[in-house]
Amino acid sequence: MALLHVNFYSEVLEMDTALNIIMPEKKQEIGQRGIEEQRDFEEYPVMWLLHGRSNDETMWQRKTSIERYVGPLGFIVIMPSAGYSSYRNMLHGPRYYDYVTKELPAFCRRLLPKMSTKREKNYLAGLSMGGGGAMYIGLTNTEKYGHICILSTGSIPPLESTWRKPGPDGKIFVSTNVDIYGAGDTDVLKGTKHDMIKLIYDTAATATNFPTVYHATGDQDSRMGLSIAIKEVFESIPGNPFRYEFHHGPGDHEWGFWDTWIENYLSTACNIIKGE
């Protein structure tokens, strides 16, 4: 696989930013499989792979074998940096939602002309905060993204109290959430544009295209209660229009679990591409 480290000035963010890109190749070094010979794509499927809180664009490569996993599949993998933004247009900070959904795709398509623009070949995946970001971006852009992978859900207003412990005053307060949403306790965002439960139901009621949703959380993860709450919402929708799948297995909120389950998801994604 070819690996690109890209730095450029973002007009949306009004600052320099970075992203890493994995490019598919047919031939590889010893110990690494390239694209299967029969899969010579005229255009390549894309995975937008989002990091979690306290991470950056390098973490998926540093902590998992993502490059080895995508080798035979023909995926372009794009890993942007988004700070601690929850992939939103921050109330007091940069407009990361606009950057990831508008400016970044346009920039990458100039850079990578064989990158697919078809929704069914565009995948969103992320861990923790990136999982919440993948769900938020995917459900608000159903015409652009055909598939969502949520690993160890994070950044899900108004479900903060399902896993965070209150402070001495009995209240939940996260200072960085003030910069993102204007509220330290995101449970107060119920019914607003930031309410993820409302977004799921609204998308189910109004969308003409439904992305597939794949969700996995570790059995020992403190956010399991949050994941179960999201699971119950998706499973309450008649007909399962999102083809929602929930998976769990041994693991905590850590890279060993994410490494295992991004590989599991990629095997599912490969079957989707093949039409299986």
C-alpha positions in Angstrom: 0.0 0.0 0.0 1.1 3.6 -0.6 0.9 5.9 2.3 0.4 9.6 1.9 1.0 12.2 4.7 -0.8 15.3 3.6 -0.7 18.8 5.1 -2.7 21.7 3.7 -4.3 24.9 4.6 -8.1 24.5 5.3 -10.1 27.6 4.5 -13.0 26.2 6.5 -10.8 25.6 9.6 -8.8 28.7 8.9 -5.6 26.8 9.8 -3.2 24.2 8.5 -4.3 20.6 9.1 -3.2 17.1 8.4 -4.5 13.8 7.1 -3.1 10.4 6.3 -4.2 8.4 3.2 -3.7 4.7 2.4 -3.8 4.0 -1.3 -4.4 0.5 -2.8 -1.8 -1.2 -4.9 -1.7 -4.6 -6.7 1.9 -5.5 -5.7 3.2 -5.6 -2.2 6.2 -6.5 -0.2 6.7 -9.9 1.5 4.1 -10.4 4.1 1.5 -7.9 2.7 -1.2 -8.8 0.2 -2.1 -6.4 -2.5 -5.4 -6.0 -4.4 -6.8 -9.3 -5.6 -6.0 -9.5 -9.3 -9.7 -9.9 -10.3 -10.6 -6.7 -8.6 -9.2 -4.0 -10.9 -11.4 -1.1 -9.9 -12.1 1.7 -12.3 -12.9 3.7 -9.2 -12.0 2.8 -5.6 -14.2 2.6 -2.6 -13.4 5.0 0.2 -13.3 4.6 3.9 -13.4 7.8 6.0 -11.7 6.6 9.2 -12.3 8.9 12.2 -10.2 9.0 15.3 -11.3 9.3 18.9 -10.9 11.9 21.6 -7.2 12.7 22.4 -6.2 11.1 19.1 -5.1 12.5 15.7 -4.7 11.4 12.1 -1.9 9.0 12.9 -3.5 6.8 15.5 -5.3 4.2 13.4 -2.0 3.4 11.7 0.1 3.5 14.9 -2.3 1.3 17.0 -3.9 -1.1 14.4 -3.0 -3.1 11.3 -5.4 -1.1 9.2 -3.0 -0.9 6.3 -2.5 -4.7 6.2 -6.3 -5.3 6.5 -7.3 -3.1 3.5 -4.4 -4.4 1.3 -6.4 -6.9 -0.7 -9.7 -5.0 -0.6 -9.0 -2.0 -2.9 -10.1 0.6 -0.3 -8.7 4.2 -0.2 -8.6 5.0 3.5 -8.7 8.7 4.5 -7.8 9.6 8.1 -8.3 13.2 9.0 -7.4 15.1 12.1 -10.4 16.7 14.0 -9.1 17.5 17.4 -11.6 17.2 20.2 -14.5 18.5 18.2 -17.0 15.5 18.1 -16.9 16.2 14.4 -19.3 19.2 14.8 -19.2 22.8 13.9 -18.0 23.9 17.3 -19.7 26.8 19.1 -16.3 28.1 20.2 -13.9 26.6 17.7 -13.4 25.4 14.1 -16.2 24.1 11.9 -15.1 20.4 11.7 -18.4 19.1 10.4 -18.2 21.4 7.4 -14.6 20.5 6.9 -15.1 16.7 7.0 -18.3 16.7 4.9 -17.5 19.4 2.3 -14.0 20.7 2.1 -12.1 17.5 2.7 -14.0 15.3 0.2 -13.6 18.1 -2.5 -9.8 18.3 -1.7 -9.3 14.6 -1.7 -11.1 14.2 -5.1 -8.7 16.6 -6.7 -5.9 14.7 -5.2 -7.3 11.2 -5.9 -9.3 11.3 -9.2 -10.1 7.5 -9.0 -11.8 7.9 -5.7 -15.5 6.9 -5.9 -18.2 9.5 -5.4 -21.0 6.9 -5.3 -22.7 6.7 -1.9 -22.7 2.9 -1.9 -18.9 3.0 -2.1 -18.3 5.6 0.6 -17.9 4.2 4.2 -17.7 6.1 7.5 -16.0 4.4 10.4 -14.7 5.6 13.7 -13.9 4.7 17.3 -15.3 6.4 20.5 -15.7 10.1 19.6 -15.1 9.0 15.9 -17.9 6.5 16.2 -20.3 9.2 17.3 -18.9 11.4 14.5 -19.4 8.7 11.9 -23.0 8.2 13.0 -23.8 12.0 13.1 -22.2 12.7 9.7 -23.7 9.6 8.1 -27.2 10.2 9.3 -27.1 13.9 8.2 -25.7 13.0 4.8 -27.5 9.9 3.7 -27.1 10.9 0.0 -23.3 10.8 0.4 -22.4 7.8 2.6 -23.8 4.3 2.2 -22.3 2.7 5.3 -21.5 3.6 8.9 -19.3 1.6 11.3 -19.5 2.6 15.0 -16.9 1.2 17.4 -17.3 1.9 21.1 -19.8 4.7 20.8 -18.9 8.1 22.0 -20.1 11.7 21.7 -23.8 10.9 21.8 -26.0 13.7 23.3 -28.2 13.3 25.3 -26.9 10.0 26.8 -23.9 11.3 28.7 -25.4 10.1 32.0 -25.4 6.4 30.8 -21.7 6.2 31.5 -20.2 9.3 33.0 -20.1 9.7 36.8 -21.5 12.9 38.2 -19.3 15.3 40.1 -19.5 16.2 43.8 -22.4 18.4 43.1 -24.3 15.5 41.5 -24.0 17.0 38.0 -22.1 15.9 34.9 -19.8 18.6 33.6 -17.2 18.2 30.8 -15.5 21.5 30.1 -14.6 20.7 26.5 -18.3 20.1 25.7 -18.9 23.8 26.4 -16.6 24.7 23.4 -18.4 22.2 21.2 -22.1 22.5 22.2 -22.3 25.4 24.7 -23.2 22.9 27.5 -21.0 21.0 29.9 -23.7 18.4 30.4 -24.9 17.2 26.9 -28.0 15.6 28.4 -29.6 19.1 28.3 -29.4 18.9 24.5 -32.4 16.6 24.3 -34.7 17.7 21.5 -32.1 19.9 19.9 -30.2 19.5 16.6 -27.4 17.7 18.6 -29.8 15.0 20.0 -28.6 11.8 18.4 -31.7 9.8 19.3 -33.9 12.4 17.6 -31.6 12.3 14.6 -31.9 8.5 14.2 -35.7 8.7 14.3 -35.9 11.8 12.1 -33.6 10.1 9.5 -35.7 6.9 9.6 -38.8 9.0 8.9 -37.5 11.2 6.2 -34.6 9.6 4.3 -34.9 8.1 0.9 -31.5 6.4 1.2 -30.5 4.5 4.3 -26.9 3.8 5.2 -26.1 0.4 6.7 -25.2 0.7 10.4 -22.7 -1.7 12.0 -22.1 -1.2 15.7 -19.6 -3.0 18.0 -18.7 -2.5 21.7 -16.4 -4.4 24.1 -18.1 -6.4 26.9 -15.9 -4.6 29.5 -16.4 -1.1 28.0 -17.8 1.4 30.5 -19.8 2.7 27.6 -21.8 -0.5 27.1 -24.9 1.1 28.7 -24.6 3.9 26.1 -24.3 1.3 23.3 -27.3 -0.6 24.5 -29.3 2.6 24.5 -28.3 3.3 20.9 -29.1 -0.4 20.0 -32.6 -0.1 21.5 -33.3 3.0 19.4 -32.2 1.4 16.1 -34.0 -1.9 16.9 -37.3 0.0 17.7 -37.5 1.2 14.1 -40.0 -1.0 12.1 -38.4 -2.9 9.3 -34.8 -2.2 10.3 -34.3 0.2 7.3 -30.6 0.8 8.4 -29.9 -3.0 8.4 -28.6 -2.3 11.8 -26.2 -4.9 13.4 -25.0 -4.9 16.9 -21.9 -6.9 17.9 -20.0 -7.4 21.1 -17.1 -9.4 22.4 -14.2 -9.4 24.9 -12.5 -6.1 25.3 -12.5 -2.7 27.0 -12.3 0.8 25.5 -8.9 0.1 24.0 -7.0 -0.5 20.8 -6.9 -4.3 21.0 -10.7 -4.3 20.6 -10.7 -1.7 17.9 -8.0 -3.5 15.9 -10.1 -6.8 16.0 -13.4 -5.2 15.1 -12.2 -2.9 12.3 -10.8 -6.1 10.7 -14.2 -7.8 11.3 -16.0 -4.9 9.7 -13.8 -4.8 6.7 -14.7 -8.4 5.9 -18.3 -7.3 6.0 -17.5 -4.3 3.8 -15.7 -6.5 1.3 -18.8 -8.6 0.9 -20.9 -5.5 0.4 -18.6 -4.4 -2.5 -18.8 -7.9 -4.0 -22.6 -7.7 -3.8 -22.8 -10.7 -1.4 
